[in-house]
Amino acid sequence: MLAATDKYDLPTIIWAGRNDILQSIDSSVTEANIASMVAALESVGNENYVILSITNDLDEPSGSPGYNSVIAL
């Protein structure tokens, strides 16, 4: 995301969290990863970004740990 210096002025879409959703019950791992991406973008002057939410997987029924993690995030 930072290697393409000619694209810094274009919008960046951050869609993170699916791969690490179960690593932290309180979503702190995912939140820290997103914060790191935002900080990296802002450090090069790109404030043109949007952060998308993740969705529940079919294997995460209501009440399951995965479901609860996604809802909390």
PDB file with one MODEL, atoms N, CA, C and O in Angstrom:
MODEL        1
ATOM      1  N   MET A   1       0.820  -1.185   0.000  1.00  0.00           N
ATOM      2  CA  MET A   1       0.000   0.000   0.000  1.00  0.00           C
ATOM      3  C   MET A   1       0.864   1.248   0.000  1.00  0.00           C
ATOM      4  O   MET A   1       0.476   2.266  -0.573  1.00  0.00           O
ATOM      5  N   LEU A   2       2.017   1.188   0.626  1.00  0.00           N
ATOM      6  CA  LEU A   2       2.887   2.358   0.660  1.00  0.00           C
ATOM      7  C   LEU A   2       3.918   2.368  -0.465  1.00  0.00           C
ATOM      8  O   LEU A   2       4.541   3.399  -0.723  1.00  0.00           O
ATOM      9  N   ALA A   3       4.103   1.238  -1.134  1.00  0.00           N
ATOM     10  CA  ALA A   3       5.123   1.151  -2.176  1.00  0.00           C
ATOM     11  C   ALA A   3       4.746   1.931  -3.436  1.00  0.00           C
ATOM     12  O   ALA A   3       5.630   2.391  -4.160  1.00  0.00           O
ATOM     13  N   ALA A   4       3.461   2.084  -3.706  1.00  0.00           N
ATOM     14  CA  ALA A   4       3.011   2.760  -4.923  1.00  0.00           C
ATOM     15  C   ALA A   4       2.899   4.260  -4.662  1.00  0.00           C
ATOM     16  O   ALA A   4       1.800   4.792  -4.507  1.00  0.00           O
ATOM     17  N   THR A   5       4.038   4.931  -4.616  1.00  0.00           N
ATOM     18  CA  THR A   5       4.061   6.359  -4.252  1.00  0.00           C
ATOM     19  C   THR A   5       3.269   7.231  -5.222  1.00  0.00           C
ATOM     20  O   THR A   5       2.790   8.298  -4.837  1.00  0.00           O
ATOM     21  N   ASP A   6       3.126   6.801  -6.457  1.00  0.00           N
ATOM     22  CA  ASP A   6       2.373   7.581  -7.439  1.00  0.00           C
ATOM     23  C   ASP A   6       0.863   7.512  -7.213  1.00  0.00           C
ATOM     24  O   ASP A   6       0.101   8.197  -7.895  1.00  0.00           O
ATOM     25  N   LYS A   7       0.435   6.696  -6.267  1.00  0.00           N
ATOM     26  CA  LYS A   7      -0.997   6.524  -6.016  1.00  0.00           C
ATOM     27  C   LYS A   7      -1.435   7.089  -4.659  1.00  0.00           C
ATOM     28  O   LYS A   7      -2.565   6.855  -4.229  1.00  0.00           O
ATOM     29  N   TYR A   8      -0.560   7.820  -3.994  1.00  0.00           N
ATOM     30  CA  TYR A   8      -0.889   8.350  -2.667  1.00  0.00           C
ATOM     31  C   TYR A   8      -2.115   9.250  -2.663  1.00  0.00           C
ATOM     32  O   TYR A   8      -2.810   9.337  -1.650  1.00  0.00           O
ATOM     33  N   ASP A   9      -2.392   9.917  -3.768  1.00  0.00           N
ATOM     34  CA  ASP A   9      -3.533  10.828  -3.794  1.00  0.00           C
ATOM     35  C   ASP A   9      -4.854  10.121  -4.114  1.00  0.00           C
ATOM     36  O   ASP A   9      -5.909  10.754  -4.088  1.00  0.00           O
ATOM     37  N   LEU A  10      -4.811   8.832  -4.412  1.00  0.00           N
ATOM     38  CA  LEU A  10      -6.024   8.068  -4.693  1.00  0.00           C
ATOM     39  C   LEU A  10      -6.633   7.532  -3.398  1.00  0.00           C
ATOM     40  O   LEU A  10      -5.917   7.335  -2.416  1.00  0.00           O
ATOM     41  N   PRO A  11      -7.939   7.294  -3.384  1.00  0.00           N
ATOM     42  CA  PRO A  11      -8.567   6.722  -2.182  1.00  0.00           C
ATOM     43  C   PRO A  11      -8.009   5.330  -1.873  1.00  0.00           C
ATOM     44  O   PRO A  11      -7.733   4.539  -2.774  1.00  0.00           O
ATOM     45  N   THR A  12      -7.853   5.058  -0.592  1.00  0.00           N
ATOM     46  CA  THR A  12      -7.397   3.750  -0.138  1.00  0.00           C
ATOM     47  C   THR A  12      -8.526   3.090   0.637  1.00  0.00           C
ATOM     48  O   THR A  12      -9.138   3.715   1.503  1.00  0.00           O
ATOM     49  N   ILE A  13      -8.798   1.848   0.333  1.00  0.00           N
ATOM     50  CA  ILE A  13      -9.832   1.096   1.040  1.00  0.00           C
ATOM     51  C   ILE A  13      -9.139   0.119   1.986  1.00  0.00           C
ATOM     52  O   ILE A  13      -8.334  -0.709   1.559  1.00  0.00           O
ATOM     53  N   ILE A  14      -9.457   0.226   3.266  1.00  0.00           N
ATOM     54  CA  ILE A  14      -8.919  -0.688   4.275  1.00  0.00           C
ATOM     55  C   ILE A  14     -10.047  -1.628   4.676  1.00  0.00           C
ATOM     56  O   ILE A  14     -11.048  -1.210   5.257  1.00  0.00           O
ATOM     57  N   TRP A  15      -9.866  -2.888   4.358  1.00  0.00           N
ATOM     58  CA  TRP A  15     -10.861  -3.903   4.713  1.00  0.00           C
ATOM     59  C   TRP A  15     -10.116  -5.000   5.440  1.00  0.00           C
ATOM     60  O   TRP A  15      -9.730  -6.006   4.844  1.00  0.00           O
ATOM     61  N   ALA A  16      -9.917  -4.804   6.721  1.00  0.00           N
ATOM     62  CA  ALA A  16      -9.070  -5.682   7.522  1.00  0.00           C
ATOM     63  C   ALA A  16      -9.859  -6.296   8.669  1.00  0.00           C
ATOM     64  O   ALA A  16     -10.904  -5.789   9.077  1.00  0.00           O
ATOM     65  N   GLY A  17      -9.330  -7.400   9.175  1.00  0.00           N
ATOM     66  CA  GLY A  17      -9.920  -7.997  10.364  1.00  0.00           C
ATOM     67  C   GLY A  17     -10.344  -9.434  10.232  1.00  0.00           C
ATOM     68  O   GLY A  17     -10.398 -10.151  11.231  1.00  0.00           O
ATOM     69  N   ARG A  18     -10.643  -9.872   9.050  1.00  0.00           N
ATOM     70  CA  ARG A  18     -11.143 -11.234   8.884  1.00  0.00           C
ATOM     71  C   ARG A  18     -10.095 -12.268   9.291  1.00  0.00           C
ATOM     72  O   ARG A  18     -10.440 -13.259   9.934  1.00  0.00           O
ATOM     73  N   ASN A  19      -8.842 -12.070   8.940  1.00  0.00           N
ATOM     74  CA  ASN A  19      -7.811 -13.066   9.214  1.00  0.00           C
ATOM     75  C   ASN A  19      -7.413 -13.146  10.681  1.00  0.00           C
ATOM     76  O   ASN A  19      -6.915 -14.181  11.124  1.00  0.00           O
ATOM     77  N   ASP A  20      -7.618 -12.090  11.433  1.00  0.00           N
ATOM     78  CA  ASP A  20      -7.179 -12.100  12.832  1.00  0.00           C
ATOM     79  C   ASP A  20      -8.328 -11.924  13.826  1.00  0.00           C
ATOM     80  O   ASP A  20      -8.089 -11.581  14.984  1.00  0.00           O
ATOM     81  N   ILE A  21      -9.541 -12.147  13.402  1.00  0.00           N
ATOM     82  CA  ILE A  21     -10.701 -11.877  14.250  1.00  0.00           C
ATOM     83  C   ILE A  21     -10.717 -12.709  15.536  1.00  0.00           C
ATOM     84  O   ILE A  21     -11.215 -12.238  16.558  1.00  0.00           O
ATOM     85  N   LEU A  22     -10.195 -13.910  15.508  1.00  0.00           N
ATOM     86  CA  LEU A  22     -10.225 -14.751  16.704  1.00  0.00           C
ATOM     87  C   LEU A  22      -8.950 -14.655  17.548  1.00  0.00           C
ATOM     88  O   LEU A  22      -8.845 -15.328  18.574  1.00  0.00           O
ATOM     89  N   GLN A  23      -7.991 -13.840  17.139  1.00  0.00           N
ATOM     90  CA  GLN A  23      -6.748 -13.712  17.902  1.00  0.00           C
ATOM     91  C   GLN A  23      -6.930 -12.888  19.170  1.00  0.00           C
ATOM     92  O   GLN A  23      -6.128 -12.988  20.098  1.00  0.00           O
ATOM     93  N   SER A  24      -7.961 -12.089  19.212  1.00  0.00           N
ATOM     94  CA  SER A  24      -8.149 -11.224  20.370  1.00  0.00           C
ATOM     95  C   SER A  24      -9.633 -11.112  20.673  1.00  0.00           C
ATOM     96  O   SER A  24     -10.405 -10.631  19.844  1.00  0.00           O
ATOM     97  N   ILE A  25     -10.031 -11.552  21.852  1.00  0.00           N
ATOM     98  CA  ILE A  25     -11.438 -11.500  22.239  1.00  0.00           C
ATOM     99  C   ILE A  25     -11.966 -10.075  22.233  1.00  0.00           C
ATOM    100  O   ILE A  25     -13.128  -9.852  21.895  1.00  0.00           O
ATOM    101  N   ASP A  26     -11.127  -9.099  22.605  1.00  0.00           N
ATOM    102  CA  ASP A  26     -11.591  -7.717  22.687  1.00  0.00           C
ATOM    103  C   ASP A  26     -11.287  -6.895  21.438  1.00  0.00           C
ATOM    104  O   ASP A  26     -11.371  -5.667  21.478  1.00  0.00           O
ATOM    105  N   SER A  27     -10.944  -7.528  20.361  1.00  0.00           N
ATOM    106  CA  SER A  27     -10.691  -6.881  19.064  1.00  0.00           C
ATOM    107  C   SER A  27      -9.441  -6.016  19.052  1.00  0.00           C
ATOM    108  O   SER A  27      -9.232  -5.275  18.091  1.00  0.00           O
ATOM    109  N   SER A  28      -8.604  -6.080  20.076  1.00  0.00           N
ATOM    110  CA  SER A  28      -7.449  -5.180  20.140  1.00  0.00           C
ATOM    111  C   SER A  28      -6.431  -5.449  19.037  1.00  0.00           C
ATOM    112  O   SER A  28      -5.788  -4.512  18.565  1.00  0.00           O
ATOM    113  N   VAL A  29      -6.265  -6.700  18.612  1.00  0.00           N
ATOM    114  CA  VAL A  29      -5.317  -7.013  17.539  1.00  0.00           C
ATOM    115  C   VAL A  29      -5.774  -6.358  16.242  1.00  0.00           C
ATOM    116  O   VAL A  29      -4.981  -5.706  15.564  1.00  0.00           O
ATOM    117  N   THR A  30      -7.032  -6.525  15.898  1.00  0.00           N
ATOM    118  CA  THR A  30      -7.568  -5.951  14.669  1.00  0.00           C
ATOM    119  C   THR A  30      -7.522  -4.433  14.719  1.00  0.00           C
ATOM    120  O   THR A  30      -7.124  -3.793  13.745  1.00  0.00           O
ATOM    121  N   GLU A  31      -7.921  -3.855  15.831  1.00  0.00           N
ATOM    122  CA  GLU A  31      -7.909  -2.397  15.962  1.00  0.00           C
ATOM    123  C   GLU A  31      -6.493  -1.849  15.844  1.00  0.00           C
ATOM    124  O   GLU A  31      -6.285  -0.807  15.223  1.00  0.00           O
ATOM    125  N   ALA A  32      -5.523  -2.533  16.426  1.00  0.00           N
ATOM    126  CA  ALA A  32      -4.129  -2.094  16.331  1.00  0.00           C
ATOM    127  C   ALA A  32      -3.615  -2.203  14.896  1.00  0.00           C
ATOM    128  O   ALA A  32      -2.877  -1.332  14.437  1.00  0.00           O
ATOM    129  N   ASN A  33      -3.998  -3.259  14.187  1.00  0.00           N
ATOM    130  CA  ASN A  33      -3.584  -3.416  12.792  1.00  0.00           C
ATOM    131  C   ASN A  33      -4.157  -2.296  11.923  1.00  0.00           C
ATOM    132  O   ASN A  33      -3.449  -1.726  11.092  1.00  0.00           O
ATOM    133  N   ILE A  34      -5.419  -1.988  12.114  1.00  0.00           N
ATOM    134  CA  ILE A  34      -6.051  -0.907  11.343  1.00  0.00           C
ATOM    135  C   ILE A  34      -5.413   0.431  11.691  1.00  0.00           C
ATOM    136  O   ILE A  34      -5.139   1.235  10.801  1.00  0.00           O
ATOM    137  N   ALA A  35      -5.173   0.677  12.975  1.00  0.00           N
ATOM    138  CA  ALA A  35      -4.530   1.926  13.397  1.00  0.00           C
ATOM    139  C   ALA A  35      -3.149   2.067  12.775  1.00  0.00           C
ATOM    140  O   ALA A  35      -2.747   3.168  12.398  1.00  0.00           O
ATOM    141  N   SER A  36      -2.426   0.967  12.667  1.00  0.00           N
ATOM    142  CA  SER A  36      -1.100   0.984  12.056  1.00  0.00           C
ATOM    143  C   SER A  36      -1.190   1.348  10.573  1.00  0.00           C
ATOM    144  O   SER A  36      -0.370   2.118  10.074  1.00  0.00           O
ATOM    145  N   MET A  37      -2.178   0.799   9.868  1.00  0.00           N
ATOM    146  CA  MET A  37      -2.363   1.119   8.454  1.00  0.00           C
ATOM    147  C   MET A  37      -2.708   2.587   8.264  1.00  0.00           C
ATOM    148  O   MET A  37      -2.173   3.248   7.375  1.00  0.00           O
ATOM    149  N   VAL A  38      -3.598   3.091   9.096  1.00  0.00           N
ATOM    150  CA  VAL A  38      -3.999   4.496   9.017  1.00  0.00           C
ATOM    151  C   VAL A  38      -2.799   5.397   9.301  1.00  0.00           C
ATOM    152  O   VAL A  38      -2.580   6.379   8.591  1.00  0.00           O
ATOM    153  N   ALA A  39      -2.026   5.071  10.326  1.00  0.00           N
ATOM    154  CA  ALA A  39      -0.846   5.878  10.656  1.00  0.00           C
ATOM    155  C   ALA A  39       0.150   5.885   9.503  1.00  0.00           C
ATOM    156  O   ALA A  39       0.744   6.920   9.200  1.00  0.00           O
ATOM    157  N   ALA A  40       0.336   4.735   8.861  1.00  0.00           N
ATOM    158  CA  ALA A  40       1.261   4.652   7.731  1.00  0.00           C
ATOM    159  C   ALA A  40       0.785   5.519   6.572  1.00  0.00           C
ATOM    160  O   ALA A  40       1.583   6.218   5.948  1.00  0.00           O
ATOM    161  N   LEU A  41      -0.500   5.477   6.286  1.00  0.00           N
ATOM    162  CA  LEU A  41      -1.047   6.314   5.216  1.00  0.00           C
ATOM    163  C   LEU A  41      -0.878   7.788   5.532  1.00  0.00           C
ATOM    164  O   LEU A  41      -0.436   8.568   4.688  1.00  0.00           O
ATOM    165  N   GLU A  42      -1.230   8.162   6.743  1.00  0.00           N
ATOM    166  CA  GLU A  42      -1.144   9.565   7.125  1.00  0.00           C
ATOM    167  C   GLU A  42       0.298  10.061   7.168  1.00  0.00           C
ATOM    168  O   GLU A  42       0.553  11.247   6.962  1.00  0.00           O
ATOM    169  N   SER A  43       1.243   9.157   7.434  1.00  0.00           N
ATOM    170  CA  SER A  43       2.654   9.563   7.486  1.00  0.00           C
ATOM    171  C   SER A  43       3.179   9.990   6.119  1.00  0.00           C
ATOM    172  O   SER A  43       4.164  10.723   6.034  1.00  0.00           O
ATOM    173  N   VAL A  44       2.527   9.535   5.052  1.00  0.00           N
ATOM    174  CA  VAL A  44       2.930   9.929   3.701  1.00  0.00           C
ATOM    175  C   VAL A  44       1.962  10.951   3.105  1.00  0.00           C
ATOM    176  O   VAL A  44       2.007  11.243   1.910  1.00  0.00           O
ATOM    177  N   GLY A  45       1.094  11.483   3.952  1.00  0.00           N
ATOM    178  CA  GLY A  45       0.182  12.534   3.509  1.00  0.00           C
ATOM    179  C   GLY A  45      -1.110  12.067   2.881  1.00  0.00           C
ATOM    180  O   GLY A  45      -1.841  12.881   2.317  1.00  0.00           O
ATOM    181  N   ASN A  46      -1.415  10.791   2.957  1.00  0.00           N
ATOM    182  CA  ASN A  46      -2.664  10.279   2.392  1.00  0.00           C
ATOM    183  C   ASN A  46      -3.712  10.197   3.490  1.00  0.00           C
ATOM    184  O   ASN A  46      -3.653   9.331   4.363  1.00  0.00           O
ATOM    185  N   GLU A  47      -4.670  11.110   3.433  1.00  0.00           N
ATOM    186  CA  GLU A  47      -5.790  11.068   4.369  1.00  0.00           C
ATOM    187  C   GLU A  47      -7.084  10.750   3.630  1.00  0.00           C
ATOM    188  O   GLU A  47      -8.179  11.019   4.124  1.00  0.00           O
ATOM    189  N   ASN A  48      -6.942  10.179   2.450  1.00  0.00           N
ATOM    190  CA  ASN A  48      -8.065   9.835   1.597  1.00  0.00           C
ATOM    191  C   ASN A  48      -8.289   8.322   1.673  1.00  0.00           C
ATOM    192  O   ASN A  48      -7.906   7.580   0.769  1.00  0.00           O
ATOM    193  N   TYR A  49      -8.915   7.881   2.768  1.00  0.00           N
ATOM    194  CA  TYR A  49      -9.124   6.448   2.967  1.00  0.00           C
ATOM    195  C   TYR A  49     -10.484   6.201   3.615  1.00  0.00           C
ATOM    196  O   TYR A  49     -11.087   7.100   4.202  1.00  0.00           O
ATOM    197  N   VAL A  50     -10.941   4.976   3.494  1.00  0.00           N
ATOM    198  CA  VAL A  50     -12.170   4.537   4.141  1.00  0.00           C
ATOM    199  C   VAL A  50     -11.890   3.170   4.761  1.00  0.00           C
ATOM    200  O   VAL A  50     -11.167   2.354   4.190  1.00  0.00           O
ATOM    201  N   ILE A  51     -12.470   2.932   5.932  1.00  0.00           N
ATOM    202  CA  ILE A  51     -12.306   1.662   6.630  1.00  0.00           C
ATOM    203  C   ILE A  51     -13.631   0.916   6.565  1.00  0.00           C
ATOM    204  O   ILE A  51     -14.652   1.410   7.044  1.00  0.00           O
ATOM    205  N   LEU A  52     -13.614  -0.264   5.977  1.00  0.00           N
ATOM    206  CA  LEU A  52     -14.822  -1.074   5.846  1.00  0.00           C
ATOM    207  C   LEU A  52     -14.931  -2.059   7.005  1.00  0.00           C
ATOM    208  O   LEU A  52     -13.929  -2.478   7.583  1.00  0.00           O
ATOM    209  N   SER A  53     -16.139  -2.407   7.320  1.00  0.00           N
ATOM    210  CA  SER A  53     -16.406  -3.405   8.349  1.00  0.00           C
ATOM    211  C   SER A  53     -16.312  -4.803   7.750  1.00  0.00           C
ATOM    212  O   SER A  53     -16.500  -4.990   6.548  1.00  0.00           O
ATOM    213  N   ILE A  54     -16.023  -5.768   8.591  1.00  0.00           N
ATOM    214  CA  ILE A  54     -16.060  -7.159   8.134  1.00  0.00           C
ATOM    215  C   ILE A  54     -17.451  -7.725   8.405  1.00  0.00           C
ATOM    216  O   ILE A  54     -18.228  -7.163   9.176  1.00  0.00           O
ATOM    217  N   THR A  55     -17.742  -8.836   7.764  1.00  0.00           N
ATOM    218  CA  THR A  55     -19.031  -9.490   7.961  1.00  0.00           C
ATOM    219  C   THR A  55     -18.818 -10.868   8.570  1.00  0.00           C
ATOM    220  O   THR A  55     -17.724 -11.430   8.511  1.00  0.00           O
ATOM    221  N   ASN A  56     -19.867 -11.391   9.145  1.00  0.00           N
ATOM    222  CA  ASN A  56     -19.788 -12.729   9.737  1.00  0.00           C
ATOM    223  C   ASN A  56     -19.682 -13.790   8.655  1.00  0.00           C
ATOM    224  O   ASN A  56     -20.227 -13.643   7.561  1.00  0.00           O
ATOM    225  N   ASP A  57     -18.975 -14.853   8.978  1.00  0.00           N
ATOM    226  CA  ASP A  57     -18.812 -16.005   8.106  1.00  0.00           C
ATOM    227  C   ASP A  57     -19.987 -16.958   8.344  1.00  0.00           C
ATOM    228  O   ASP A  57     -20.658 -16.870   9.372  1.00  0.00           O
ATOM    229  N   LEU A  58     -20.232 -17.853   7.412  1.00  0.00           N
ATOM    230  CA  LEU A  58     -21.304 -18.842   7.575  1.00  0.00           C
ATOM    231  C   LEU A  58     -21.068 -19.754   8.777  1.00  0.00           C
ATOM    232  O   LEU A  58     -22.018 -20.285   9.352  1.00  0.00           O
ATOM    233  N   ASP A  59     -19.792 -19.936   9.158  1.00  0.00           N
ATOM    234  CA  ASP A  59     -19.449 -20.787  10.298  1.00  0.00           C
ATOM    235  C   ASP A  59     -19.473 -20.036  11.627  1.00  0.00           C
ATOM    236  O   ASP A  59     -18.953 -20.532  12.626  1.00  0.00           O
ATOM    237  N   GLU A  60     -20.067 -18.853  11.649  1.00  0.00           N
ATOM    238  CA  GLU A  60     -20.128 -18.041  12.859  1.00  0.00           C
ATOM    239  C   GLU A  60     -21.581 -17.701  13.199  1.00  0.00           C
ATOM    240  O   GLU A  60     -22.015 -16.562  13.025  1.00  0.00           O
ATOM    241  N   PRO A  61     -22.320 -18.683  13.679  1.00  0.00           N
ATOM    242  CA  PRO A  61     -23.722 -18.426  14.002  1.00  0.00           C
ATOM    243  C   PRO A  61     -23.838 -17.491  15.209  1.00  0.00           C
ATOM    244  O   PRO A  61     -22.889 -17.311  15.972  1.00  0.00           O
ATOM    245  N   SER A  62     -24.992 -16.920  15.353  1.00  0.00           N
ATOM    246  CA  SER A  62     -25.254 -16.023  16.471  1.00  0.00           C
ATOM    247  C   SER A  62     -24.864 -16.673  17.793  1.00  0.00           C
ATOM    248  O   SER A  62     -25.255 -17.803  18.087  1.00  0.00           O
ATOM    249  N   GLY A  63     -24.076 -15.929  18.592  1.00  0.00           N
ATOM    250  CA  GLY A  63     -23.653 -16.427  19.887  1.00  0.00           C
ATOM    251  C   GLY A  63     -22.305 -17.120  19.887  1.00  0.00           C
ATOM    252  O   GLY A  63     -21.749 -17.367  20.957  1.00  0.00           O
ATOM    253  N   SER A  64     -21.762 -17.443  18.719  1.00  0.00           N
ATOM    254  CA  SER A  64     -20.457 -18.110  18.664  1.00  0.00           C
ATOM    255  C   SER A  64     -19.349 -17.087  18.945  1.00  0.00           C
ATOM    256  O   SER A  64     -19.569 -15.884  18.806  1.00  0.00           O
ATOM    257  N   PRO A  65     -18.158 -17.562  19.339  1.00  0.00           N
ATOM    258  CA  PRO A  65     -17.054 -16.629  19.596  1.00  0.00           C
ATOM    259  C   PRO A  65     -16.722 -15.745  18.390  1.00  0.00           C
ATOM    260  O   PRO A  65     -16.482 -14.548  18.546  1.00  0.00           O
ATOM    261  N   GLY A  66     -16.708 -16.327  17.200  1.00  0.00           N
ATOM    262  CA  GLY A  66     -16.432 -15.549  15.997  1.00  0.00           C
ATOM    263  C   GLY A  66     -17.483 -14.488  15.756  1.00  0.00           C
ATOM    264  O   GLY A  66     -17.152 -13.344  15.444  1.00  0.00           O
ATOM    265  N   TYR A  67     -18.739 -14.851  15.896  1.00  0.00           N
ATOM    266  CA  TYR A  67     -19.840 -13.899  15.727  1.00  0.00           C
ATOM    267  C   TYR A  67     -19.694 -12.745  16.713  1.00  0.00           C
ATOM    268  O   TYR A  67     -19.790 -11.578  16.335  1.00  0.00           O
ATOM    269  N   ASN A  68     -19.461 -13.081  17.970  1.00  0.00           N
ATOM    270  CA  ASN A  68     -19.352 -12.051  18.998  1.00  0.00           C
ATOM    271  C   ASN A  68     -18.162 -11.123  18.736  1.00  0.00           C
ATOM    272  O   ASN A  68     -18.249  -9.920  18.983  1.00  0.00           O
ATOM    273  N   SER A  69     -17.047 -11.680  18.236  1.00  0.00           N
ATOM    274  CA  SER A  69     -15.890 -10.855  17.927  1.00  0.00           C
ATOM    275  C   SER A  69     -16.179  -9.873  16.803  1.00  0.00           C
ATOM    276  O   SER A  69     -15.799  -8.705  16.877  1.00  0.00           O
ATOM    277  N   VAL A  70     -16.855 -10.354  15.756  1.00  0.00           N
ATOM    278  CA  VAL A  70     -17.192  -9.485  14.636  1.00  0.00           C
ATOM    279  C   VAL A  70     -18.143  -8.376  15.080  1.00  0.00           C
ATOM    280  O   VAL A  70     -17.960  -7.213  14.721  1.00  0.00           O
ATOM    281  N   ILE A  71     -19.145  -8.739  15.852  1.00  0.00           N
ATOM    282  CA  ILE A  71     -20.106  -7.730  16.329  1.00  0.00           C
ATOM    283  C   ILE A  71     -19.415  -6.693  17.218  1.00  0.00           C
ATOM    284  O   ILE A  71     -19.719  -5.503  17.134  1.00  0.00           O
ATOM    285  N   ALA A  72     -18.493  -7.137  18.063  1.00  0.00           N
ATOM    286  CA  ALA A  72     -17.774  -6.209  18.950  1.00  0.00           C
ATOM    287  C   ALA A  72     -16.886  -5.261  18.155  1.00  0.00           C
ATOM    288  O   ALA A  72     -16.754  -4.086  18.499  1.00  0.00           O
ATOM    289  N   LEU A  73     -16.271  -5.782  17.080  1.00  0.00           N
ATOM    290  CA  LEU A  73     -15.397  -4.950  16.270  1.00  0.00           C
ATOM    291  C   LEU A  73     -16.199  -3.925  15.503  1.00  0.00           C
ATOM    292  O   LEU A  73     -15.629  -3.127  14.759  1.00  0.00           O
TER     293      LEU A  73
ENDMDL
END
